Amino acid sequence: MGLLGFAAIAVYIWGAWKFWTGFNRTNFSEGKLYLTALWPVFLIANKGYRQNFTKALKG
């Protein structure tokens, strides 16, 4: 695994951590683990999730 793989893992972990800690700022009430684990997929595919992800990132 090269530098690119390490960077991808680091970005995934960073995004998951930020979403997990900011989950209370979103409109979601359930599925914290599921939504956190699949954040890259939902971020690409779902506009509503993107808006909530942005809310979670703002501290």
PDB file of N, CA, C and O in Angstrom:
ATOM      1  N   MET A   1       0.856  -1.175   0.000  1.00  0.00           N
ATOM      2  CA  MET A   1       0.000   0.000   0.000  1.00  0.00           C
ATOM      3  C   MET A   1       0.897   1.231   0.000  1.00  0.00           C
ATOM      4  O   MET A   1       1.760   1.397   0.862  1.00  0.00           O
ATOM      5  N   GLY A   2       0.676   2.058  -0.955  1.00  0.00           N
ATOM      6  CA  GLY A   2       1.507   3.234  -1.095  1.00  0.00           C
ATOM      7  C   GLY A   2       0.929   4.446  -0.387  1.00  0.00           C
ATOM      8  O   GLY A   2       0.013   4.354   0.431  1.00  0.00           O
ATOM      9  N   LEU A   3       1.489   5.553  -0.730  1.00  0.00           N
ATOM     10  CA  LEU A   3       1.085   6.817  -0.127  1.00  0.00           C
ATOM     11  C   LEU A   3      -0.368   7.156  -0.445  1.00  0.00           C
ATOM     12  O   LEU A   3      -1.083   7.694   0.400  1.00  0.00           O
ATOM     13  N   LEU A   4      -0.801   6.843  -1.653  1.00  0.00           N
ATOM     14  CA  LEU A   4      -2.186   7.122  -2.041  1.00  0.00           C
ATOM     15  C   LEU A   4      -3.176   6.305  -1.202  1.00  0.00           C
ATOM     16  O   LEU A   4      -4.210   6.823  -0.780  1.00  0.00           O
ATOM     17  N   GLY A   5      -2.862   5.053  -0.968  1.00  0.00           N
ATOM     18  CA  GLY A   5      -3.715   4.204  -0.132  1.00  0.00           C
ATOM     19  C   GLY A   5      -3.785   4.708   1.298  1.00  0.00           C
ATOM     20  O   GLY A   5      -4.854   4.735   1.906  1.00  0.00           O
ATOM     21  N   PHE A   6      -2.641   5.107   1.828  1.00  0.00           N
ATOM     22  CA  PHE A   6      -2.603   5.663   3.180  1.00  0.00           C
ATOM     23  C   PHE A   6      -3.427   6.941   3.265  1.00  0.00           C
ATOM     24  O   PHE A   6      -4.151   7.153   4.238  1.00  0.00           O
ATOM     25  N   ALA A   7      -3.317   7.791   2.250  1.00  0.00           N
ATOM     26  CA  ALA A   7      -4.081   9.042   2.228  1.00  0.00           C
ATOM     27  C   ALA A   7      -5.579   8.761   2.155  1.00  0.00           C
ATOM     28  O   ALA A   7      -6.364   9.438   2.820  1.00  0.00           O
ATOM     29  N   ALA A   8      -5.985   7.780   1.363  1.00  0.00           N
ATOM     30  CA  ALA A   8      -7.404   7.434   1.245  1.00  0.00           C
ATOM     31  C   ALA A   8      -7.959   6.929   2.576  1.00  0.00           C
ATOM     32  O   ALA A   8      -9.068   7.291   2.967  1.00  0.00           O
ATOM     33  N   ILE A   9      -7.194   6.104   3.261  1.00  0.00           N
ATOM     34  CA  ILE A   9      -7.621   5.599   4.570  1.00  0.00           C
ATOM     35  C   ILE A   9      -7.706   6.737   5.581  1.00  0.00           C
ATOM     36  O   ILE A   9      -8.640   6.793   6.380  1.00  0.00           O
ATOM     37  N   ALA A  10      -6.740   7.633   5.547  1.00  0.00           N
ATOM     38  CA  ALA A  10      -6.741   8.773   6.468  1.00  0.00           C
ATOM     39  C   ALA A  10      -7.954   9.670   6.240  1.00  0.00           C
ATOM     40  O   ALA A  10      -8.577  10.123   7.201  1.00  0.00           O
ATOM     41  N   VAL A  11      -8.294   9.929   4.986  1.00  0.00           N
ATOM     42  CA  VAL A  11      -9.465  10.760   4.668  1.00  0.00           C
ATOM     43  C   VAL A  11     -10.745  10.053   5.111  1.00  0.00           C
ATOM     44  O   VAL A  11     -11.650  10.696   5.644  1.00  0.00           O
ATOM     45  N   TYR A  12     -10.832   8.747   4.901  1.00  0.00           N
ATOM     46  CA  TYR A  12     -12.009   7.987   5.324  1.00  0.00           C
ATOM     47  C   TYR A  12     -12.189   8.075   6.843  1.00  0.00           C
ATOM     48  O   TYR A  12     -13.289   8.337   7.329  1.00  0.00           O
ATOM     49  N   ILE A  13     -11.111   7.858   7.578  1.00  0.00           N
ATOM     50  CA  ILE A  13     -11.175   7.906   9.043  1.00  0.00           C
ATOM     51  C   ILE A  13     -11.528   9.309   9.521  1.00  0.00           C
ATOM     52  O   ILE A  13     -12.339   9.468  10.433  1.00  0.00           O
ATOM     53  N   TRP A  14     -10.924  10.327   8.911  1.00  0.00           N
ATOM     54  CA  TRP A  14     -11.226  11.710   9.285  1.00  0.00           C
ATOM     55  C   TRP A  14     -12.706  12.017   9.064  1.00  0.00           C
ATOM     56  O   TRP A  14     -13.359  12.574   9.947  1.00  0.00           O
ATOM     57  N   GLY A  15     -13.238  11.662   7.902  1.00  0.00           N
ATOM     58  CA  GLY A  15     -14.644  11.919   7.594  1.00  0.00           C
ATOM     59  C   GLY A  15     -15.578  11.171   8.530  1.00  0.00           C
ATOM     60  O   GLY A  15     -16.580  11.723   8.985  1.00  0.00           O
ATOM     61  N   ALA A  16     -15.255   9.923   8.817  1.00  0.00           N
ATOM     62  CA  ALA A  16     -16.084   9.131   9.728  1.00  0.00           C
ATOM     63  C   ALA A  16     -16.080   9.740  11.125  1.00  0.00           C
ATOM     64  O   ALA A  16     -17.128   9.839  11.763  1.00  0.00           O
ATOM     65  N   TRP A  17     -14.916  10.145  11.596  1.00  0.00           N
ATOM     66  CA  TRP A  17     -14.815  10.744  12.934  1.00  0.00           C
ATOM     67  C   TRP A  17     -15.594  12.056  13.015  1.00  0.00           C
ATOM     68  O   TRP A  17     -16.328  12.286  13.976  1.00  0.00           O
ATOM     69  N   LYS A  18     -15.438  12.904  12.017  1.00  0.00           N
ATOM     70  CA  LYS A  18     -16.144  14.187  12.014  1.00  0.00           C
ATOM     71  C   LYS A  18     -17.655  13.980  11.964  1.00  0.00           C
ATOM     72  O   LYS A  18     -18.393  14.681  12.656  1.00  0.00           O
ATOM     73  N   PHE A  19     -18.125  13.029  11.158  1.00  0.00           N
ATOM     74  CA  PHE A  19     -19.560  12.767  11.082  1.00  0.00           C
ATOM     75  C   PHE A  19     -20.064  12.179  12.395  1.00  0.00           C
ATOM     76  O   PHE A  19     -21.124  12.567  12.884  1.00  0.00           O
ATOM     77  N   TRP A  20     -19.305  11.239  12.968  1.00  0.00           N
ATOM     78  CA  TRP A  20     -19.704  10.592  14.220  1.00  0.00           C
ATOM     79  C   TRP A  20     -19.842  11.626  15.339  1.00  0.00           C
ATOM     80  O   TRP A  20     -20.828  11.612  16.076  1.00  0.00           O
ATOM     81  N   THR A  21     -18.873  12.511  15.468  1.00  0.00           N
ATOM     82  CA  THR A  21     -18.909  13.498  16.553  1.00  0.00           C
ATOM     83  C   THR A  21     -19.911  14.614  16.294  1.00  0.00           C
ATOM     84  O   THR A  21     -20.364  15.255  17.242  1.00  0.00           O
ATOM     85  N   GLY A  22     -20.267  14.864  15.049  1.00  0.00           N
ATOM     86  CA  GLY A  22     -21.231  15.904  14.729  1.00  0.00           C
ATOM     87  C   GLY A  22     -22.614  15.383  14.396  1.00  0.00           C
ATOM     88  O   GLY A  22     -23.461  16.134  13.912  1.00  0.00           O
ATOM     89  N   PHE A  23     -22.854  14.104  14.650  1.00  0.00           N
ATOM     90  CA  PHE A  23     -24.130  13.477  14.293  1.00  0.00           C
ATOM     91  C   PHE A  23     -25.324  14.201  14.909  1.00  0.00           C
ATOM     92  O   PHE A  23     -26.387  14.279  14.293  1.00  0.00           O
ATOM     93  N   ASN A  24     -25.157  14.728  16.113  1.00  0.00           N
ATOM     94  CA  ASN A  24     -26.275  15.400  16.785  1.00  0.00           C
ATOM     95  C   ASN A  24     -26.713  16.681  16.073  1.00  0.00           C
ATOM     96  O   ASN A  24     -27.807  17.177  16.340  1.00  0.00           O
ATOM     97  N   ARG A  25     -25.902  17.220  15.190  1.00  0.00           N
ATOM     98  CA  ARG A  25     -26.263  18.422  14.434  1.00  0.00           C
ATOM     99  C   ARG A  25     -27.021  18.104  13.141  1.00  0.00           C
ATOM    100  O   ARG A  25     -27.451  19.017  12.438  1.00  0.00           O
ATOM    101  N   THR A  26     -27.183  16.842  12.831  1.00  0.00           N
ATOM    102  CA  THR A  26     -27.877  16.447  11.599  1.00  0.00           C
ATOM    103  C   THR A  26     -29.366  16.254  11.856  1.00  0.00           C
ATOM    104  O   THR A  26     -29.823  16.334  12.996  1.00  0.00           O
ATOM    105  N   ASN A  27     -30.111  16.003  10.801  1.00  0.00           N
ATOM    106  CA  ASN A  27     -31.537  15.705  10.919  1.00  0.00           C
ATOM    107  C   ASN A  27     -31.794  14.223  11.171  1.00  0.00           C
ATOM    108  O   ASN A  27     -32.945  13.815  11.325  1.00  0.00           O
ATOM    109  N   PHE A  28     -30.748  13.421  11.214  1.00  0.00           N
ATOM    110  CA  PHE A  28     -30.901  11.985  11.416  1.00  0.00           C
ATOM    111  C   PHE A  28     -31.119  11.680  12.895  1.00  0.00           C
ATOM    112  O   PHE A  28     -30.563  12.353  13.763  1.00  0.00           O
ATOM    113  N   SER A  29     -31.930  10.662  13.175  1.00  0.00           N
ATOM    114  CA  SER A  29     -32.157  10.260  14.560  1.00  0.00           C
ATOM    115  C   SER A  29     -31.703   8.822  14.819  1.00  0.00           C
ATOM    116  O   SER A  29     -31.475   8.441  15.967  1.00  0.00           O
ATOM    117  N   GLU A  30     -31.572   8.037  13.772  1.00  0.00           N
ATOM    118  CA  GLU A  30     -31.159   6.641  13.912  1.00  0.00           C
ATOM    119  C   GLU A  30     -30.113   6.308  12.852  1.00  0.00           C
ATOM    120  O   GLU A  30     -29.913   7.053  11.892  1.00  0.00           O
ATOM    121  N   GLY A  31     -29.457   5.179  13.050  1.00  0.00           N
ATOM    122  CA  GLY A  31     -28.516   4.689  12.053  1.00  0.00           C
ATOM    123  C   GLY A  31     -27.155   5.351  12.091  1.00  0.00           C
ATOM    124  O   GLY A  31     -26.496   5.463  11.057  1.00  0.00           O
ATOM    125  N   LYS A  32     -26.720   5.790  13.257  1.00  0.00           N
ATOM    126  CA  LYS A  32     -25.447   6.504  13.367  1.00  0.00           C
ATOM    127  C   LYS A  32     -24.280   5.666  12.843  1.00  0.00           C
ATOM    128  O   LYS A  32     -23.466   6.158  12.061  1.00  0.00           O
ATOM    129  N   LEU A  33     -24.197   4.417  13.265  1.00  0.00           N
ATOM    130  CA  LEU A  33     -23.094   3.554  12.838  1.00  0.00           C
ATOM    131  C   LEU A  33     -23.146   3.299  11.334  1.00  0.00           C
ATOM    132  O   LEU A  33     -22.133   3.410  10.644  1.00  0.00           O
ATOM    133  N   TYR A  34     -24.316   2.962  10.840  1.00  0.00           N
ATOM    134  CA  TYR A  34     -24.521   2.680   9.414  1.00  0.00           C
ATOM    135  C   TYR A  34     -24.203   3.908   8.554  1.00  0.00           C
ATOM    136  O   TYR A  34     -23.499   3.802   7.550  1.00  0.00           O
ATOM    137  N   LEU A  35     -24.719   5.055   8.945  1.00  0.00           N
ATOM    138  CA  LEU A  35     -24.492   6.283   8.175  1.00  0.00           C
ATOM    139  C   LEU A  35     -23.034   6.728   8.234  1.00  0.00           C
ATOM    140  O   LEU A  35     -22.512   7.293   7.273  1.00  0.00           O
ATOM    141  N   THR A  36     -22.380   6.472   9.364  1.00  0.00           N
ATOM    142  CA  THR A  36     -20.966   6.831   9.493  1.00  0.00           C
ATOM    143  C   THR A  36     -20.086   5.907   8.658  1.00  0.00           C
ATOM    144  O   THR A  36     -19.164   6.367   7.984  1.00  0.00           O
ATOM    145  N   ALA A  37     -20.364   4.625   8.699  1.00  0.00           N
ATOM    146  CA  ALA A  37     -19.534   3.654   7.982  1.00  0.00           C
ATOM    147  C   ALA A  37     -19.600   3.838   6.470  1.00  0.00           C
ATOM    148  O   ALA A  37     -18.607   3.630   5.772  1.00  0.00           O
ATOM    149  N   LEU A  38     -20.757   4.222   5.968  1.00  0.00           N
ATOM    150  CA  LEU A  38     -20.942   4.346   4.518  1.00  0.00           C
ATOM    151  C   LEU A  38     -20.944   5.797   4.045  1.00  0.00           C
ATOM    152  O   LEU A  38     -21.519   6.105   3.001  1.00  0.00           O
ATOM    153  N   TRP A  39     -20.310   6.685   4.796  1.00  0.00           N
ATOM    154  CA  TRP A  39     -20.381   8.107   4.452  1.00  0.00           C
ATOM    155  C   TRP A  39     -19.874   8.428   3.055  1.00  0.00           C
ATOM    156  O   TRP A  39     -20.467   9.296   2.414  1.00  0.00           O
ATOM    157  N   PRO A  40     -18.818   7.797   2.524  1.00  0.00           N
ATOM    158  CA  PRO A  40     -18.386   8.175   1.168  1.00  0.00           C
ATOM    159  C   PRO A  40     -19.440   7.859   0.097  1.00  0.00           C
ATOM    160  O   PRO A  40     -19.625   8.627  -0.847  1.00  0.00           O
ATOM    161  N   VAL A  41     -20.121   6.727   0.255  1.00  0.00           N
ATOM    162  CA  VAL A  41     -21.144   6.323  -0.718  1.00  0.00           C
ATOM    163  C   VAL A  41     -22.311   7.298  -0.686  1.00  0.00           C
ATOM    164  O   VAL A  41     -22.759   7.781  -1.726  1.00  0.00           O
ATOM    165  N   PHE A  42     -22.799   7.584   0.515  1.00  0.00           N
ATOM    166  CA  PHE A  42     -23.933   8.498   0.646  1.00  0.00           C
ATOM    167  C   PHE A  42     -23.564   9.915   0.228  1.00  0.00           C
ATOM    168  O   PHE A  42     -24.393  10.628  -0.338  1.00  0.00           O
ATOM    169  N   LEU A  43     -22.352  10.323   0.495  1.00  0.00           N
ATOM    170  CA  LEU A  43     -21.909  11.670   0.130  1.00  0.00           C
ATOM    171  C   LEU A  43     -21.964  11.867  -1.382  1.00  0.00           C
ATOM    172  O   LEU A  43     -22.324  12.945  -1.855  1.00  0.00           O
ATOM    173  N   ILE A  44     -21.614  10.843  -2.132  1.00  0.00           N
ATOM    174  CA  ILE A  44     -21.641  10.913  -3.591  1.00  0.00           C
ATOM    175  C   ILE A  44     -23.071  10.803  -4.125  1.00  0.00           C
ATOM    176  O   ILE A  44     -23.432  11.497  -5.075  1.00  0.00           O
ATOM    177  N   ALA A  45     -23.879   9.938  -3.522  1.00  0.00           N
ATOM    178  CA  ALA A  45     -25.155   9.562  -4.122  1.00  0.00           C
ATOM    179  C   ALA A  45     -26.384  10.312  -3.621  1.00  0.00           C
ATOM    180  O   ALA A  45     -27.442  10.217  -4.244  1.00  0.00           O
ATOM    181  N   ASN A  46     -26.286  11.053  -2.520  1.00  0.00           N
ATOM    182  CA  ASN A  46     -27.499  11.583  -1.910  1.00  0.00           C
ATOM    183  C   ASN A  46     -27.327  13.044  -1.499  1.00  0.00           C
ATOM    184  O   ASN A  46     -26.493  13.363  -0.652  1.00  0.00           O
ATOM    185  N   LYS A  47     -28.116  13.923  -2.100  1.00  0.00           N
ATOM    186  CA  LYS A  47     -28.019  15.357  -1.823  1.00  0.00           C
ATOM    187  C   LYS A  47     -28.379  15.680  -0.372  1.00  0.00           C
ATOM    188  O   LYS A  47     -27.710  16.493   0.265  1.00  0.00           O
ATOM    189  N   GLY A  48     -29.420  15.055   0.145  1.00  0.00           N
ATOM    190  CA  GLY A  48     -29.822  15.289   1.532  1.00  0.00           C
ATOM    191  C   GLY A  48     -28.731  14.894   2.510  1.00  0.00           C
ATOM    192  O   GLY A  48     -28.504  15.581   3.506  1.00  0.00           O
ATOM    193  N   TYR A  49     -28.056  13.787   2.229  1.00  0.00           N
ATOM    194  CA  TYR A  49     -26.959  13.352   3.084  1.00  0.00           C
ATOM    195  C   TYR A  49     -25.810  14.351   3.021  1.00  0.00           C
ATOM    196  O   TYR A  49     -25.191  14.650   4.043  1.00  0.00           O
ATOM    197  N   ARG A  50     -25.523  14.867   1.833  1.00  0.00           N
ATOM    198  CA  ARG A  50     -24.455  15.871   1.699  1.00  0.00           C
ATOM    199  C   ARG A  50     -24.742  17.085   2.570  1.00  0.00           C
ATOM    200  O   ARG A  50     -23.841  17.611   3.224  1.00  0.00           O
ATOM    201  N   GLN A  51     -25.990  17.530   2.580  1.00  0.00           N
ATOM    202  CA  GLN A  51     -26.359  18.685   3.399  1.00  0.00           C
ATOM    203  C   GLN A  51     -26.188  18.370   4.884  1.00  0.00           C
ATOM    204  O   GLN A  51     -25.684  19.203   5.637  1.00  0.00           O
ATOM    205  N   ASN A  52     -26.592  17.199   5.305  1.00  0.00           N
ATOM    206  CA  ASN A  52     -26.436  16.809   6.702  1.00  0.00           C
ATOM    207  C   ASN A  52     -24.982  16.559   7.061  1.00  0.00           C
ATOM    208  O   ASN A  52     -24.567  16.850   8.183  1.00  0.00           O
ATOM    209  N   PHE A  53     -24.205  16.028   6.136  1.00  0.00           N
ATOM    210  CA  PHE A  53     -22.780  15.819   6.380  1.00  0.00           C
ATOM    211  C   PHE A  53     -22.096  17.163   6.615  1.00  0.00           C
ATOM    212  O   PHE A  53     -21.246  17.287   7.496  1.00  0.00           O
ATOM    213  N   THR A  54     -22.468  18.159   5.829  1.00  0.00           N
ATOM    214  CA  THR A  54     -21.914  19.503   6.007  1.00  0.00           C
ATOM    215  C   THR A  54     -22.286  20.051   7.378  1.00  0.00           C
ATOM    216  O   THR A  54     -21.453  20.675   8.034  1.00  0.00           O
ATOM    217  N   LYS A  55     -23.513  19.832   7.820  1.00  0.00           N
ATOM    218  CA  LYS A  55     -23.931  20.266   9.163  1.00  0.00           C
ATOM    219  C   LYS A  55     -23.090  19.587  10.232  1.00  0.00           C
ATOM    220  O   LYS A  55     -22.690  20.222  11.207  1.00  0.00           O
ATOM    221  N   ALA A  56     -22.822  18.303  10.053  1.00  0.00           N
ATOM    222  CA  ALA A  56     -22.044  17.553  11.033  1.00  0.00           C
ATOM    223  C   ALA A  56     -20.610  18.052  11.109  1.00  0.00           C
ATOM    224  O   ALA A  56     -20.006  18.026  12.181  1.00  0.00           O
ATOM    225  N   LEU A  57     -20.058  18.504   9.992  1.00  0.00           N
ATOM    226  CA  LEU A  57     -18.674  18.972   9.982  1.00  0.00           C
ATOM    227  C   LEU A  57     -18.506  20.319  10.665  1.00  0.00           C
ATOM    228  O   LEU A  57     -17.435  20.626  11.189  1.00  0.00           O
ATOM    229  N   LYS A  58     -19.552  21.115  10.658  1.00  0.00           N
ATOM    230  CA  LYS A  58     -19.467  22.441  11.275  1.00  0.00           C
ATOM    231  C   LYS A  58     -19.533  22.296  12.785  1.00  0.00           C
ATOM    232  O   LYS A  58     -20.459  21.687  13.320  1.00  0.00           O
ATOM    233  N   GLY A  59     -18.558  22.852  13.459  1.00  0.00           N
ATOM    234  CA  GLY A  59     -18.513  22.715  14.910  1.00  0.00           C
ATOM    235  C   GLY A  59     -18.694  23.997  15.556  1.00  0.00           C
ATOM    236  O   GLY A  59     -18.685  24.076  16.785  1.00  0.00           O
TER     237      GLY A  59
END
